Structure formats: C-alpha cells, structure tokens
Amino acid sequence: MASNKEEVRLFGMVQSPFASRVEIALKLKEVEYKYEEEKWGNFSDTLIKYNPVYKKVPVFVHNDKHLSESLVILEYIDETWKQNPILPSDPYKRALARLSSNFIDDKCFNGVRKAVFTLDEKEQEKSIEEIEVVLQFLENELKDKFFGGEKIGLVDISAVFIAYWIPIIQEVKRIKLFNFEKFPKLYNWSQDFNNHPIVKEKLPTRENLLAFYKVLFLQKKKIEALINMASHQEEVKLFGLVESPFVTRVKIALKLKGVEYKYEQEKWGNLSDTLIQYNPVYKKVPVLVHKGKPISESLVILEYIDETWTQNPILPSDPYKRALARFWSKFIDDKCFSVVRKVVFIIDEKEREKSIEEMEVGLQFLENELKDKFFGGEEIDIVDITAAGIALHEVMGLNLFTSEKFPKLYKWCQDFNNHPIVKQKLPPKERLLAFYKARLENLVASK
C-alpha cells in the first residue's frame, strides 16, 4: 500500500474507460489515492501542466512524478507496488499481454470510435465488420475465466471498454457489436469481469454513461443538421490557429482564389465547442465551413477549394500531373512534416540526429523534384502550398536546410515566402518563435 508520505493522485473523467483502467489497477493493488475529476472539453490548468503534449486523461501523479497514457500508467503501478501483480512474471507472457493490450487500443477502441461517429452508412458498416474481426481474435485468445487466468490481469483491465462501455454504446446507437450469440466466451468473460467485486466498485454507473452518450450522439445529429441547414448561403468560415502550418495552407489557397471568408481563431489546448461540433472525430484545426458544410484535414480542404472555386487553379488539369501533385503533397506530410515535428520536439540528442538524417533524405527527394521556380512551374500550386511548413523553417527558429546542401529548395523557400499573397498570409515571426519556444519548454518540463 502507499505510505502516508506518498502522494498518489489520479486526474480522470467518470466517462473515460482509460481512467477506469487506472482506478481498477489501483484498487487491485490496494493503493490509496486522491481522485481529481476533470470536465469534458474544459480540462484544468493542472492537468494541462502535467500533460502538455496530449492534454487528456488519465494523468497519474506519484510524489513528484507524473505520467500519462493509461497502458504506461498500468505498468508503472505494477512495477511500483508489487502486491497482486497484473502482469505475468514470465517475460514472454508479459510481452504477449502488452501485445494484446495495445491491440485492444489500436484495433478495437479506434474501430468503435469510427463506427459510432462516421456519418456515412457504408463506412459505418465497414467499421463494424472490422470490429467483429478484432472481437473474434480476442474470443479465440480467451482460454480461462479471465485473460489473466483465474485472476484479472493487464489484458482484462485494458479490455474494460469492451466489457462495460460497448454494451452501453450499442444500446444508445442501436447497433450490434457484441453479444452472446456471436462471441459466447467473450460475453461470459464480460459478465465475470463486470461483476468482479473490485471492478464493480470502480465502474461508473450505467445511468451516468447512458446519459453521457445520449448527449454525445445528440451532438452528432446536430452536425448532420448543420450540414443540411444554411445550404443556400455562400458563407465561408475557417476555424484555425495562427501557429498552425496546416491552417496557413488553407489561408494561402483562399487568398489565391480571391475567396472572402470569416476567420475564427481557436485557442491552443482549449478548442471551441463549435469546432468540436464540426470536427468531432479529430478535434483539430483547420476546419473549413462552406454553406454549412464542414470539411477537415488540410489536403482535403485544398482540393475542395480548387474544385469549388475554379479560378487560379492550384492543381494541374492533366490527370497524371494531378496524381503526381497529390503524391508529393502526401509525401511532404508523411516524410517531411512528421519528421520535422520530431526534430523540433525530441529532446534526446541521438534521436534528434536520427530524425535530422531522415528529414534530409526527404528534403533531397524534393530538391531533385524541383524543376522550376515553384513546384507548380512559374505559379504556386498545391505542392508549394503543402510545403509551407518547410518554407517556414527559419520563421519558426529552425535551420532545417542551407543553400549549400539544398540550393534549389533554399531558393524556392525565399521565392515562396516573398510571394505577395503568401507573405500576406504568413504568421508573424515573433509569434511563431514564442509559440514553439513555449511548447518546447513545456515538453522539457514534463520530462
């Protein structure tokens, strides 16, 4: 048990299966702790201080150490308090338990989220089929009363979402994901797990979850109504953050097209209810709203803009050239921007050096691909706009490439940043520098 001198705190939400995991583990270990209830969509400054990267529950605090991500927290608890182990002692069995727990998060939880929030019926059917494949795998894997044998283990705790949350979600949504006929062993396991005295004590009330999901899915219906309403209006709105290169992409495209729009500035770490209503799946910027129809993901938005307002095209008319432009735009996101993010925010020097090497490989590809003043020739196109985050490297206080290593890219960067339309839509250098400096300082402080 935790001694009187130990501080053990858990920041959670009653409706979160991830916070519930931690509560069950602490109860199994007989560890006393102070519980801090967070509010959905309006997390406390303390939580954001402890978890500045993900800004979500659960957050676990033990003395002066704070951890996030439920599976990480569960292993920490098991290694800190040895009584009533939730992981096997055998290294191979421990590895299998970790594998199954990650599998539940990656394939089951994310699959259910897609199934219940997608607006497209065909996509929903596809997601349900994917979930059933996952549940069948777990059905085959279950050999005893619990995944941990006769006692609850890490996999059982990780699967609390399946045992308790899925039946409630499928009741509210009126969809069939999980029942005795399809998955008899898994169904019996869920009954045994939910009725385990320790688990039962730590689960939220059924009434609480039912009410929560009814409200959540009512908001989804409102989104559908928003899509249908005001369709006669030409209103164009962009929800963004000044510091986001993805938002900058959309601003440049709209300016190139001569499209007037209303800009709604969001707050980092505390996005508005309106934005979350328009983008309930990813909950991030940018979101473009045109005639009441919300569109998210910057590359998707760029193509929508080009197809809706045909003046000053940013995609070539030739199908093959369009395909190449899409390829290089996706390449920039997958191979350049994601690596730049690692270079900026990784603290470990060796990892950072490795990321810089990866980034230079990506930049060399772009260097070789650049044949004219811009990727689009003499005019800016979708590839140039997508690469805005790379062009901003100096503005963000980074030196990602030099004229010696990448002369064509370096020259392109100068031409792009000084293009009159681009220049008008770039964020102020001082603001970007302050933003990235603050984020890096928060990251270092959280280590």
N, C-alpha and C positions, 0 to 999 in steps of 0.2 A: 504493500500500500504506500501511497505518497506520504512522506513525513510531514509534520506540522510546519516545517520550514520551507517546504516545496510549494511553489506557486504553479498550479495547473489550471489553465483556462481554455475554454473552447468557444470560439465565435462561430455561430451556426444559424440556421433557419429551420424552424419546425418542419417545413415542407421539403427540405433537402434530403434526399437519400444518402448523399455523401457525408453530410453532418451526422446523420443517423448511424452510419458505419462507425464513426469515431465514438459516439456515445455508447454503442453496444460493446465495442472493444474495451473502453474504459470501465464499464460495468463488469464485464467478464474478469478484468484484472483487479477489480475492487479498488480502483483508484478514485479518490475524491477529487472533484474539480468544480470550478465555477463556470457556469454557462452564461454566455452573453448572446442574447437573441438579436439578430440583425433584421433589418426591414428590407423586403424585396424591392429592388430598384433604387434604394437610397441607403447604401451602406455607410457605416460610421467612419469618421476620420481615423479612428483607432484601427479598424480593420484594414483600411487602405494603407495605413502606415506600415502595418505588419505584412501586408500582401500587395505591394505597389505594382507588381507585374500583372497578376491575373485579376486582382480586385474582386474576389469572390470567396464564398465559404466552401469548406470549413477552413478556419485558421486555428492552429493549436499552439498554445504558449506554455512552455515548461521552464520555469525560472526566467532566465533572460534569453531563452532560445525560442524562436517562433518558426513554425513550419506550415506550409500549405500543401494542397493536393492530398486527397483522402488516403490513397494507397501508400503514399510516402509516410503519412502520419501513422497509419496502422502498423507499418514495420518498425517505426521508431518506438511506438508504445510497446510492441512485443519484445524489442531488444532492451528497453529501459526497465520494464517491470517483468521479471522472468516468470512469475506465477501464472498458471493457467495459459500456457502457450497457445497462440493461434496459428503459428507456422510449424511445420514438421521439423524435427531435428536433422533428418537426413537431407543433405544438400540437394540431391536430385529431386526429392519430393517437394522441397522448398521452391526449387526452380519451376516445377510443374504448377504449384499453387500460384506463383507470381504470374505465370503464363496465362492461366485460366482467369485470374482476376483482371489482367489487362485486356484479355479477350472480351470479358463482360462489358468493360467500359467502351472499348473501341467498336465492337460489333453490335452489342445489344442496346446499350443506352443511346448511342448515336442513331441507331436504326429506329428506335421507338420515337425519338425526337423528330426524325424526318417524317415518320408515318403520321404523327398527330398534327404536325404544323404545316405540311405541304397543302397547297390549295388545289393542286392537280390530282384528280382521282386516279389516273393511271400511275402517277408517281407514288401515291399512297399504296396502291395495290402492290407495286413492285417492292416498296419498303417492307410491307407486311410479309411478303414472301421471303425477303432477306432475313427478317427477324425469326421466322419459323425455322430457317436453316440453322441459325445460331442456337435456338432453343433445343432443336433436335440434337445438336452436338453436345449440349450440356446434359440432355436426357441420357445420352449414351455414356457420358462420363460419370454419371452418378451411380456408385456401386454400393453405398451403405445408406444409413439413415440420413447422414449429412455428407457433404463433400469432404469434410474433415474426418469422416469415420463415424464413430458414435458420439463425438463431441463436435461442437461448432468450431470451424477454422476460418482462415483468411478468405477462402473462396465463398463460403456461406455468407460471411459478413458483406463481402463485395457484392453478392447477388441479392441483397436486401431489396433492391429496386425491383427485381423480378418477382420476389415473393410477396411483396406488400404493395408496391406502387403500381405495377402493371395492372392487376385486377381492378384497381380503382380507376385508373386512366381508361381502361377499356369499357368500364361501366358508363363513365361520363361521355366518352366519344362514340359509344355503341359500335365498337369494332371488336373482333375476336382475334386475340393474340395468343392466349394462353388458357388452356382448360384441361380437365382430367382426361377427356377422350383422346386428345392429341398427344399429351405429354403426361402419362399417368405417374411415372416416377418423380418427375419434376413437380407435379401438382402435390403429391403426398409430401415431398420434401418441404414445399412452401408452407403446408399446414403445420408440420412439425416445427419448422423454423419460427413461424409467426407465433406459435403457442409456447415456445420455449420461455420459461419464466423471466429470464433476463432480457430477451429480445422484446417480449410483450410489454415489459415495463418501459422500454425506451422508444417504442414506436409511437409516432404521432397518432392522434385519434383519427378514426376513419372519417368522422364528420368534418374534421378540420381539412383533411386532404380533399374530400369531395367538394367542399365549398371553394377551396383554393383553385382546383382545376376547372370548376364550372365558370369561375370568373375569368381564368386564363383563356379558356376556349371561347368564352363570350367575346373577348377582345379580338380573337381570331376572326369571328364572324363579322365584327365591326370593320376589320380590314377589308373583307370581301365587299362590304357595303361602301367603304371608301373608294374602292376600285370602280364601283358602278356609279357613284354619285359625282356630280360636277363634271361629267364627261363632255359637256357642251362648252366648258370653259377652257381657255388656252393657257391658263396659269401654269407657269413653270417655277418650281421651287427646288433649291438644292440645300440639303442638310449636310453640313461639313464641319471640319476643324481646320483652322488656318495652317496648323502644323502638318497636316496630312498630305503627302505627295499624291495619294490617290484622289483626294478632293481637288488638288491643283490640276490634275489631268482633266477633270470634268470642266473646271472653270476655263481652262485654255480652249477646250473644244467648243464650248458655248460661245466664247468670245470670237473665235474664228468663224463661227457660223452666224454671228450677229444676232444671237438669240438673247432677248432680255429675260431675266429671271430674278426671283427673290431669294436672297441668301439667308439661311437660318444657321447662325453659329451655335454649335454644340459645345458642351463643356467636357473636357477630358476627364474620364472616370465617373462622370455623372450625366449620362446621356438622357435627353428628354423623353418623356412618355410618348410623345408624338413620333419621335424617331423609332423607338422600340415597337410602337404600334405598326409603323410602316415596314420595319425590318426585324420581325420577332425572332427569326432564326439566328442571324449573325450578330444582331445588335451592334452595328458599327456603321461608320460613315465610309464613303458617301452614299446618300440616298437621293435620287432624282425623282421628283413627282411632277408628272405631266398629265393634265386633265384628270387629276385624281388617281392616276395610276402610279404606284411606287415601283422603282427599279433600283436594285442594289448591285454591288460589285462593279468597280470602275470600268473594266474592259467591256462588260455587258452594256453599261451606260453609254460608253463611247460609240459602240455600234448602233445603239438605239438612236442616239443623236444624229449620226450620219445618215441613217435610213429615214428619219422623220423630217429633218431639215436638209434638203439635198444640195443647197448652195455650199460652195467651198468644200468639196468632198475631202475627207481625211482617209478614206480607203480607196484603193485603185478600182477602176471599173472592170479590169480584166480578172476573171475568176482565179487564175493561177497566182497572179500578183496579190490578190486579196488574201488567198490562202497563206502565202509567204508572210504577208504583213501580220496576219493572226499568229502564225508560228513564232515570229520574232517577238511579238508583244508578250506572248505567253512565256517565251524563253527568258525575257527580261524579268518577269515576275518570279519564275521558278528558280532561275540560276543566278540572277544578279541581285535583285532586290532582297530576296530572302537571305542571301549571303551577306549583303551589306548590313542588314539588321543584326546579324550575328557579330560582324566586325565591330559594330558600334556598341553593342550591349554585352558582349562576352568580356569577362574580367580576366579569366585565365589567359596568360600570355601565349602559351603554346597553342591553345585552341584558337586564339585570335590570329596567330600567324598562319595556322592551317586554313582558317576561313579566308584570310587575305589571298593565299595561294589559289583557293577555289575561285575567289572573285576575279582574280587576274586571268584565269582561264576563260571565264565568261566574257570579260571585257575584250579579250583577244579575238573571240568569235565576232563580237560586234565591230571591232576595229577592222577586221577582214571584210565584213559585210557592208561597211560604209563606203559607197562609191561616189557620192555627190556631196553637195553642201549639207543636205539633210538626208535622212533615210528615205524620205519621200521624194528625193530629187532636189529641185530648186525650191520646193514648198514643203512646209511641215505636214507630216501625215501621222497616222495612228501610232507608228513605231516611235517617232520622235516624242510624241505626247506621252506615251507609256514610259519612255526613258527619262521623263522629267526628274524623277527621284535621283537618277545618276547625275544629271546635269547640275543638280542642287548640292552636290557633294561638298563644294567649297563653302557654300552658304551655310551648310549645316556644321561647319567647323571641321570637316574631314578633308583628307588629301588622298583620295582613292586612286587617282592616276595622274601621271605627269605627261608633259609634252614629249619627254624622251621615250617613255615606254609606249604610249598610245597617242602618237601625234595627230592622227585623223580624228579620234574621239575627242581629244583635247580641244581641237579647233572647232569641232561640231558643238561642243559644250559652250564655247564662247559665243558662237553664232546663235545658238538656241536661246541662251539666257538673254541675249541682247536683241532678240526679235521683238519688235514693238508690242505685239499682242502678248507674248509670253512675259515680257518684262513687266507689263501692267498687272499680270495675274500672279506673279511670284510673291510668296510671303516675305515680310521684312526680314533681313538677315539677322538683326538683333533678336527678334522674337524667336527665330529658329534656334539660334545659338543658346539662348536662355532655356528654351524648352528641352533640348537634348542634354544640356548640362544638368538640368534638374532631374531628368529621368535617370541619367547615369548615376548621379549622386544617390538617388533613392535606391537604385539597384545595388550599389556598393554597400549602402547602409543596411540593406536587408540580408546581406550575406553573413 
